[in-house]
Amino acid sequence: SSAGTGIDKVSFYLDGPFGTGVNLGQATYGLARPDVAAHFGVRFGPSGWEFAWDTSDLVPGLHWLYLYAHRTADTLWTVPRIRPLIVSGDYDAWLPLTPLASD
């Protein structure tokens, strides 16, 4: 995108892509990221996002989180980024820093 970050929405689905997974909602997008702006340029400053979600109903074990970004330049959604989500119970859930072999 010649202006802004090129992204205006970030959406999440659980255990399947759009159409089959559980729609978890959209992230708050456009939060200030001075570290990103310093590295990539000022227009990428508002590229941070935040997503709050209650994981207390998740069954312990391995789940898959599908992340889609909506592009402002062509109004299309990106190919999903798929990340493992590990739930151990008692509200404990985390995303491993290193993707599993299936990513």
Secondary structure by P-SEA (a helix, b strand, c coil): ccccccccbbbbbccccccccccccccccccccaaaaaacccccccccbbbbbbcccccccbbbbbbbbbbcccccccccbbbbbbbccccbbbbbccccccc
